[in-house]
């Protein structure tokens, strides 16, 4: 994320205890990457409220 590239989905799956099934891997991987982006964005743009 720091160099402007998204993490590779396979690397994200290595961090999980249980790898998702082949049928759900894409959906779950994209959802995790989106949440990572949102989490990092809070620290880049700051918290508002």
C-alpha distance matrix in Angstrom:
0.0 3.8 5.5 5.3 5.4 5.6 6.6 10.3 12.7 14.9 12.6 12.3 16.1 16.7 15.8 18.5 22.1 23.5 22.0 22.7 25.4 24.8 25.9 23.4 20.4 18.9 19.5 18.3 15.1 14.3 15.4 13.2 10.0 11.5 12.3 9.0 7.9 11.4 11.2 8.4 10.3 13.4 12.6 11.4 14.5 16.6 18.8 21.7 24.8
3.8 0.0 3.8 5.6 7.4 8.9 10.0 13.5 16.2 18.0 15.4 15.5 19.3 19.4 18.3 21.3 24.8 26.5 25.2 26.2 28.9 28.4 29.6 27.2 24.1 22.7 23.3 22.0 18.8 18.1 19.0 16.8 13.7 14.9 15.4 12.0 10.7 13.6 13.0 9.6 11.2 14.0 12.2 10.6 14.0 16.2 18.9 22.0 25.3
5.5 3.8 0.0 3.8 5.7 8.6 10.2 13.1 16.3 18.0 15.8 16.6 20.2 20.4 20.0 23.1 26.6 28.0 26.3 27.1 29.6 28.6 29.9 27.8 24.6 22.9 24.0 23.1 19.7 18.8 20.4 18.5 15.1 16.5 17.7 14.5 12.9 16.2 16.2 12.9 14.0 17.2 15.6 13.5 16.6 19.2 22.0 24.9 28.3
5.3 5.6 3.8 0.0 3.8 6.7 9.5 12.4 15.3 17.7 16.1 16.3 19.9 20.8 20.5 23.1 26.8 27.7 25.8 26.1 28.4 27.2 28.1 26.0 23.0 20.9 21.7 21.3 18.0 16.5 18.3 17.0 13.3 14.1 15.9 13.3 11.0 14.2 15.1 12.0 12.5 16.0 15.2 12.9 15.3 18.3 21.0 23.4 26.8
5.4 7.4 5.7 3.8 0.0 3.8 6.5 8.8 11.9 14.2 12.9 13.5 16.9 17.9 18.0 20.5 24.2 24.9 22.7 23.0 25.1 23.7 24.8 22.9 19.8 17.7 19.0 18.7 15.2 14.1 16.3 15.0 11.3 12.9 15.1 12.5 10.9 14.6 15.6 13.1 14.1 17.7 17.3 15.5 17.9 20.7 23.0 25.5 28.6
5.6 8.9 8.6 6.7 3.8 0.0 3.8 6.4 8.7 11.6 10.6 10.5 13.8 15.3 15.4 17.4 21.2 21.6 19.4 19.5 21.7 20.5 21.5 19.4 16.4 14.3 15.5 15.0 11.5 10.4 12.6 11.4 7.7 9.7 12.0 9.7 8.7 12.4 13.5 11.9 13.2 16.6 16.8 15.6 17.9 20.4 22.1 24.6 27.4
6.6 10.0 10.2 9.5 6.5 3.8 0.0 3.8 6.2 8.4 6.9 7.1 10.5 11.6 11.8 14.1 17.8 18.5 16.3 17.0 19.4 18.5 20.0 17.9 14.5 13.3 14.8 13.6 9.9 10.2 12.3 10.2 7.3 10.4 12.0 9.4 9.9 13.6 13.9 12.7 14.8 17.8 17.8 17.3 20.0 21.9 23.4 26.1 28.7
10.3 13.5 13.1 12.4 8.8 6.4 3.8 0.0 3.8 5.4 5.3 6.6 9.0 10.2 11.7 13.6 17.0 17.1 14.4 15.1 17.0 15.7 17.5 16.0 12.4 11.3 13.6 12.8 9.0 10.0 12.8 11.1 8.9 12.3 14.2 12.2 13.0 16.5 17.0 16.2 18.3 21.3 21.5 21.0 23.6 25.5 26.9 29.5 31.9
12.7 16.2 16.3 15.3 11.9 8.7 6.2 3.8 0.0 3.8 5.4 5.0 6.3 8.8 10.3 11.2 14.6 14.1 11.2 11.4 13.3 12.3 14.0 12.3 8.7 8.0 10.4 9.3 5.6 7.6 10.3 8.9 7.8 11.3 13.0 11.9 13.3 16.4 17.0 17.0 19.1 21.7 22.4 22.4 24.7 26.4 27.2 29.6 31.7
14.9 18.0 18.0 17.7 14.2 11.6 8.4 5.4 3.8 0.0 3.8 5.4 5.1 6.4 9.1 10.3 13.1 12.6 9.7 11.0 12.7 11.8 14.4 13.2 9.4 10.0 12.8 11.4 8.3 11.1 13.4 11.6 11.1 14.8 16.0 14.6 16.5 19.5 19.6 19.6 22.1 24.5 24.9 25.1 27.6 29.2 30.0 32.6 34.7
12.6 15.4 15.8 16.1 12.9 10.6 6.9 5.3 5.4 3.8 0.0 3.8 5.4 5.2 7.0 9.4 12.6 13.2 11.1 13.0 15.5 15.1 17.6 16.0 12.3 12.8 15.0 12.9 9.7 12.2 14.0 11.3 10.6 14.4 15.0 12.9 15.0 18.2 17.7 17.3 20.2 22.4 22.3 22.7 25.6 26.9 27.9 30.8 33.0
12.3 15.5 16.6 16.3 13.5 10.5 7.1 6.6 5.0 5.4 3.8 0.0 3.8 5.4 5.5 7.2 10.8 11.4 9.7 11.1 14.1 14.3 16.3 13.9 10.5 11.2 12.5 9.9 7.1 9.7 10.8 7.8 7.8 11.6 11.7 10.1 12.7 15.4 14.9 15.2 18.1 20.0 20.4 21.2 23.7 24.8 25.3 28.1 30.1
16.1 19.3 20.2 19.9 16.9 13.8 10.5 9.0 6.3 5.1 5.4 3.8 0.0 3.8 5.3 5.3 8.4 8.2 6.0 7.9 10.9 11.5 13.9 11.9 8.6 10.4 12.0 9.3 7.4 10.9 11.9 9.4 10.5 14.0 14.1 13.2 16.0 18.3 17.9 18.7 21.5 23.2 23.8 24.8 27.2 28.1 28.4 31.0 32.7
16.7 19.4 20.4 20.8 17.9 15.3 11.6 10.2 8.8 6.4 5.2 5.4 3.8 0.0 3.8 5.5 7.8 8.8 7.7 10.7 13.5 14.3 17.1 15.4 12.1 14.1 15.8 13.0 11.0 14.4 15.3 12.4 13.2 16.8 16.5 15.0 17.9 20.4 19.4 19.8 22.9 24.5 24.6 25.6 28.4 29.2 29.7 32.6 34.4
15.8 18.3 20.0 20.5 18.0 15.4 11.8 11.7 10.3 9.1 7.0 5.5 5.3 3.8 0.0 3.8 6.7 8.9 9.0 11.7 15.1 16.4 18.7 16.4 13.5 15.3 16.2 12.9 11.3 14.3 14.3 11.0 12.2 15.5 14.5 12.8 16.2 18.2 16.7 17.4 20.7 21.9 21.9 23.4 26.2 26.5 26.8 29.8 31.4
18.5 21.3 23.1 23.1 20.5 17.4 14.1 13.6 11.2 10.3 9.4 7.2 5.3 5.5 3.8 0.0 3.8 5.5 6.3 8.8 12.4 14.4 16.5 14.0 11.7 14.2 14.6 11.1 10.6 13.9 13.4 10.5 12.8 15.8 14.5 13.9 17.4 18.9 17.7 19.1 22.2 23.1 23.7 25.4 27.8 27.9 27.7 30.5 31.8
22.1 24.8 26.6 26.8 24.2 21.2 17.8 17.0 14.6 13.1 12.6 10.8 8.4 7.8 6.7 3.8 0.0 3.8 6.6 9.5 12.7 15.4 17.6 15.4 13.7 16.7 17.1 13.6 13.7 17.2 16.5 13.9 16.5 19.2 17.8 17.4 21.0 22.3 20.8 22.4 25.6 26.2 26.7 28.7 31.1 31.0 30.6 33.2 34.3
23.5 26.5 28.0 27.7 24.9 21.6 18.5 17.1 14.1 12.6 13.2 11.4 8.2 8.8 8.9 5.5 3.8 0.0 3.8 6.3 9.2 12.1 14.2 12.4 11.1 14.6 15.0 11.9 12.6 16.2 15.8 13.9 16.7 19.3 18.4 18.5 21.9 23.2 22.3 24.1 26.9 27.8 28.7 30.5 32.6 32.8 32.3 34.7 35.6
22.0 25.2 26.3 25.8 22.7 19.4 16.3 14.4 11.2 9.7 11.1 9.7 6.0 7.7 9.0 6.3 6.6 3.8 0.0 3.8 6.6 8.8 11.3 9.9 7.9 11.4 12.6 10.0 10.2 13.9 14.2 12.7 15.0 17.9 17.7 17.7 20.7 22.5 22.1 23.6 26.2 27.6 28.6 29.9 32.0 32.6 32.4 34.8 35.9
22.7 26.2 27.1 26.1 23.0 19.5 17.0 15.1 11.4 11.0 13.0 11.1 7.9 10.7 11.7 8.8 9.5 6.3 3.8 0.0 3.8 6.5 8.1 6.2 5.3 9.0 9.6 7.5 8.9 12.2 12.4 11.9 14.4 16.7 16.9 17.7 20.4 21.8 22.0 23.8 26.0 27.4 28.9 30.1 31.8 32.5 32.1 34.1 35.1
25.4 28.9 29.6 28.4 25.1 21.7 19.4 17.0 13.3 12.7 15.5 14.1 10.9 13.5 15.1 12.4 12.7 9.2 6.6 3.8 0.0 3.8 5.4 5.5 5.8 9.3 10.4 9.6 11.0 14.0 14.6 14.9 17.1 19.2 19.8 20.8 23.2 24.7 25.3 27.0 28.9 30.6 32.2 33.1 34.8 35.7 35.3 37.1 38.1
24.8 28.4 28.6 27.2 23.7 20.5 18.5 15.7 12.3 11.8 15.1 14.3 11.5 14.3 16.4 14.4 15.4 12.1 8.8 6.5 3.8 0.0 3.8 5.6 5.2 7.7 9.9 10.2 10.8 13.4 15.0 15.5 17.0 19.2 20.5 21.3 23.2 25.1 26.0 27.4 29.1 31.2 32.7 33.2 34.9 36.2 36.1 37.9 39.1
25.9 29.6 29.9 28.1 24.8 21.5 20.0 17.5 14.0 14.4 17.6 16.3 13.9 17.1 18.7 16.5 17.6 14.2 11.3 8.1 5.4 3.8 0.0 3.8 5.8 7.3 8.4 9.7 11.3 13.0 14.2 15.7 17.3 18.7 20.2 21.7 23.3 24.8 26.1 27.8 29.1 31.1 33.0 33.5 34.7 36.0 35.7 37.2 38.2
23.4 27.2 27.8 26.0 22.9 19.4 17.9 16.0 12.3 13.2 16.0 13.9 11.9 15.4 16.4 14.0 15.4 12.4 9.9 6.2 5.5 5.6 3.8 0.0 3.8 5.6 5.4 6.1 8.4 10.2 10.7 12.2 14.3 15.5 16.7 18.4 20.1 21.4 22.6 24.5 25.8 27.6 29.6 30.3 31.5 32.6 32.1 33.6 34.5
20.4 24.1 24.6 23.0 19.8 16.4 14.5 12.4 8.7 9.4 12.3 10.5 8.6 12.1 13.5 11.7 13.7 11.1 7.9 5.3 5.8 5.2 5.8 3.8 0.0 3.8 5.6 5.2 5.8 8.4 9.9 10.4 12.0 14.0 15.3 16.3 18.1 19.9 20.9 22.4 24.0 26.0 27.7 28.2 29.8 31.0 30.9 32.7 34.0
18.9 22.7 22.9 20.9 17.7 14.3 13.3 11.3 8.0 10.0 12.8 11.2 10.4 14.1 15.3 14.2 16.7 14.6 11.4 9.0 9.3 7.7 7.3 5.6 3.8 0.0 3.8 5.6 5.1 6.1 8.5 10.0 10.6 12.2 14.3 15.4 16.5 18.4 20.0 21.2 22.3 24.7 26.5 26.6 27.9 29.6 29.6 31.3 32.7
19.5 23.3 24.0 21.7 19.0 15.5 14.8 13.6 10.4 12.8 15.0 12.5 12.0 15.8 16.2 14.6 17.1 15.0 12.6 9.6 10.4 9.9 8.4 5.4 5.6 3.8 0.0 3.8 5.5 5.4 6.2 8.7 10.1 10.7 12.5 14.4 15.5 16.7 18.5 20.2 21.1 23.1 25.3 25.7 26.6 28.0 27.7 29.0 30.2
18.3 22.0 23.1 21.3 18.7 15.0 13.6 12.8 9.3 11.4 12.9 9.9 9.3 13.0 12.9 11.1 13.6 11.9 10.0 7.5 9.6 10.2 9.7 6.1 5.2 5.6 3.8 0.0 3.8 5.5 5.1 6.2 8.6 9.9 10.7 12.4 14.3 15.4 16.5 18.5 19.9 21.6 23.6 24.4 25.6 26.6 26.2 27.8 28.9
15.1 18.8 19.7 18.0 15.2 11.5 9.9 9.0 5.6 8.3 9.7 7.1 7.4 11.0 11.3 10.6 13.7 12.6 10.2 8.9 11.0 10.8 11.3 8.4 5.8 5.1 5.5 3.8 0.0 3.8 5.4 5.2 6.2 8.6 10.0 10.6 12.4 14.4 15.4 16.6 18.3 20.4 22.0 22.5 24.1 25.4 25.5 27.5 29.0
14.3 18.1 18.8 16.5 14.1 10.4 10.2 10.0 7.6 11.1 12.2 9.7 10.9 14.4 14.3 13.9 17.2 16.2 13.9 12.2 14.0 13.4 13.0 10.2 8.4 6.1 5.4 5.5 3.8 0.0 3.8 5.5 5.1 6.1 8.6 9.9 10.5 12.3 14.2 15.4 16.3 18.7 20.6 20.7 21.9 23.5 23.6 25.3 26.9
15.4 19.0 20.4 18.3 16.3 12.6 12.3 12.8 10.3 13.4 14.0 10.8 11.9 15.3 14.3 13.4 16.5 15.8 14.2 12.4 14.6 15.0 14.2 10.7 9.9 8.5 6.2 5.1 5.4 3.8 0.0 3.8 5.5 5.1 6.3 8.7 9.9 10.7 12.3 14.4 15.3 17.0 19.3 20.0 20.8 21.9 21.5 23.1 24.3
13.2 16.8 18.5 17.0 15.0 11.4 10.2 11.1 8.9 11.6 11.3 7.8 9.4 12.4 11.0 10.5 13.9 13.9 12.7 11.9 14.9 15.5 15.7 12.2 10.4 10.0 8.7 6.2 5.2 5.5 3.8 0.0 3.8 5.4 5.1 6.2 8.7 9.9 10.5 12.4 14.1 15.7 17.5 18.5 19.9 20.8 20.6 22.7 24.2
10.0 13.7 15.1 13.3 11.3 7.7 7.3 8.9 7.8 11.1 10.6 7.8 10.5 13.2 12.2 12.8 16.5 16.7 15.0 14.4 17.1 17.0 17.3 14.3 12.0 10.6 10.1 8.6 6.2 5.1 5.5 3.8 0.0 3.8 5.4 5.0 6.2 8.7 9.8 10.6 12.2 14.5 16.0 16.3 17.9 19.4 19.8 22.0 24.0
11.5 14.9 16.5 14.1 12.9 9.7 10.4 12.3 11.3 14.8 14.4 11.6 14.0 16.8 15.5 15.8 19.2 19.3 17.9 16.7 19.2 19.2 18.7 15.5 14.0 12.2 10.7 9.9 8.6 6.1 5.1 5.4 3.8 0.0 3.8 5.4 5.1 6.3 8.6 10.0 10.4 12.7 14.9 15.1 16.0 17.5 17.6 19.3 21.1
12.3 15.4 17.7 15.9 15.1 12.0 12.0 14.2 13.0 16.0 15.0 11.7 14.1 16.5 14.5 14.5 17.8 18.4 17.7 16.9 19.8 20.5 20.2 16.7 15.3 14.3 12.5 10.7 10.0 8.6 6.3 5.1 5.4 3.8 0.0 3.8 5.4 5.1 6.1 8.6 9.7 10.9 13.2 14.3 15.3 16.0 15.6 17.6 19.1
9.0 12.0 14.5 13.3 12.5 9.7 9.4 12.2 11.9 14.6 12.9 10.1 13.2 15.0 12.8 13.9 17.4 18.5 17.7 17.7 20.8 21.3 21.7 18.4 16.3 15.4 14.4 12.4 10.6 9.9 8.7 6.2 5.0 5.4 3.8 0.0 3.8 5.5 5.1 6.2 8.5 10.2 11.4 12.4 14.3 15.1 15.5 18.1 20.1
7.9 10.7 12.9 11.0 10.9 8.7 9.9 13.0 13.3 16.5 15.0 12.7 16.0 17.9 16.2 17.4 21.0 21.9 20.7 20.4 23.2 23.2 23.3 20.1 18.1 16.5 15.5 14.3 12.4 10.5 9.9 8.7 6.2 5.1 5.4 3.8 0.0 3.8 5.4 5.2 6.0 8.8 10.3 10.2 11.7 13.4 14.2 16.5 19.0
11.4 13.6 16.2 14.2 14.6 12.4 13.6 16.5 16.4 19.5 18.2 15.4 18.3 20.4 18.2 18.9 22.3 23.2 22.5 21.8 24.7 25.1 24.8 21.4 19.9 18.4 16.7 15.4 14.4 12.3 10.7 9.9 8.7 6.3 5.1 5.5 3.8 0.0 3.8 5.5 5.0 6.5 9.2 9.8 10.3 11.3 11.3 13.3 15.5
11.2 13.0 16.2 15.1 15.6 13.5 13.9 17.0 17.0 19.6 17.7 14.9 17.9 19.4 16.7 17.7 20.8 22.3 22.1 22.0 25.3 26.0 26.1 22.6 20.9 20.0 18.5 16.5 15.4 14.2 12.3 10.5 9.8 8.6 6.1 5.1 5.4 3.8 0.0 3.8 5.5 5.5 7.3 9.2 10.5 10.5 10.5 13.3 15.4
8.4 9.6 12.9 12.0 13.1 11.9 12.7 16.2 17.0 19.6 17.3 15.2 18.7 19.8 17.4 19.1 22.4 24.1 23.6 23.8 27.0 27.4 27.8 24.5 22.4 21.2 20.2 18.5 16.6 15.4 14.4 12.4 10.6 10.0 8.6 6.2 5.2 5.5 3.8 0.0 3.8 5.4 5.4 6.4 8.8 9.6 10.9 14.0 16.8
10.3 11.2 14.0 12.5 14.1 13.2 14.8 18.3 19.1 22.1 20.2 18.1 21.5 22.9 20.7 22.2 25.6 26.9 26.2 26.0 28.9 29.1 29.1 25.8 24.0 22.3 21.1 19.9 18.3 16.3 15.3 14.1 12.2 10.4 9.7 8.5 6.0 5.0 5.5 3.8 0.0 3.8 5.4 4.9 5.8 7.5 9.0 11.5 14.6
13.4 14.0 17.2 16.0 17.7 16.6 17.8 21.3 21.7 24.5 22.4 20.0 23.2 24.5 21.9 23.1 26.2 27.8 27.6 27.4 30.6 31.2 31.1 27.6 26.0 24.7 23.1 21.6 20.4 18.7 17.0 15.7 14.5 12.7 10.9 10.2 8.8 6.5 5.5 5.4 3.8 0.0 3.8 5.6 5.6 5.1 5.6 8.6 11.5
12.6 12.2 15.6 15.2 17.3 16.8 17.8 21.5 22.4 24.9 22.3 20.4 23.8 24.6 21.9 23.7 26.7 28.7 28.6 28.9 32.2 32.7 33.0 29.6 27.7 26.5 25.3 23.6 22.0 20.6 19.3 17.5 16.0 14.9 13.2 11.4 10.3 9.2 7.3 5.4 5.4 3.8 0.0 3.8 5.8 5.0 7.1 10.7 13.8
11.4 10.6 13.5 12.9 15.5 15.6 17.3 21.0 22.4 25.1 22.7 21.2 24.8 25.6 23.4 25.4 28.7 30.5 29.9 30.1 33.1 33.2 33.5 30.3 28.2 26.6 25.7 24.4 22.5 20.7 20.0 18.5 16.3 15.1 14.3 12.4 10.2 9.8 9.2 6.4 4.9 5.6 3.8 0.0 3.8 5.7 8.8 11.7 15.3
14.5 14.0 16.6 15.3 17.9 17.9 20.0 23.6 24.7 27.6 25.6 23.7 27.2 28.4 26.2 27.8 31.1 32.6 32.0 31.8 34.8 34.9 34.7 31.5 29.8 27.9 26.6 25.6 24.1 21.9 20.8 19.9 17.9 16.0 15.3 14.3 11.7 10.3 10.5 8.8 5.8 5.6 5.8 3.8 0.0 3.8 6.9 8.8 12.5
16.6 16.2 19.2 18.3 20.7 20.4 21.9 25.5 26.4 29.2 26.9 24.8 28.1 29.2 26.5 27.9 31.0 32.8 32.6 32.5 35.7 36.2 36.0 32.6 31.0 29.6 28.0 26.6 25.4 23.5 21.9 20.8 19.4 17.5 16.0 15.1 13.4 11.3 10.5 9.6 7.5 5.1 5.0 5.7 3.8 0.0 3.7 6.5 10.0
18.8 18.9 22.0 21.0 23.0 22.1 23.4 26.9 27.2 30.0 27.9 25.3 28.4 29.7 26.8 27.7 30.6 32.3 32.4 32.1 35.3 36.1 35.7 32.1 30.9 29.6 27.7 26.2 25.5 23.6 21.5 20.6 19.8 17.6 15.6 15.5 14.2 11.3 10.5 10.9 9.0 5.6 7.1 8.8 6.9 3.7 0.0 3.8 6.8
21.7 22.0 24.9 23.4 25.5 24.6 26.1 29.5 29.6 32.6 30.8 28.1 31.0 32.6 29.8 30.5 33.2 34.7 34.8 34.1 37.1 37.9 37.2 33.6 32.7 31.3 29.0 27.8 27.5 25.3 23.1 22.7 22.0 19.3 17.6 18.1 16.5 13.3 13.3 14.0 11.5 8.6 10.7 11.7 8.8 6.5 3.8 0.0 3.7
24.8 25.3 28.3 26.8 28.6 27.4 28.7 31.9 31.7 34.7 33.0 30.1 32.7 34.4 31.4 31.8 34.3 35.6 35.9 35.1 38.1 39.1 38.2 34.5 34.0 32.7 30.2 28.9 29.0 26.9 24.3 24.2 24.0 21.1 19.1 20.1 19.0 15.5 15.4 16.8 14.6 11.5 13.8 15.3 12.5 10.0 6.8 3.7 0.0
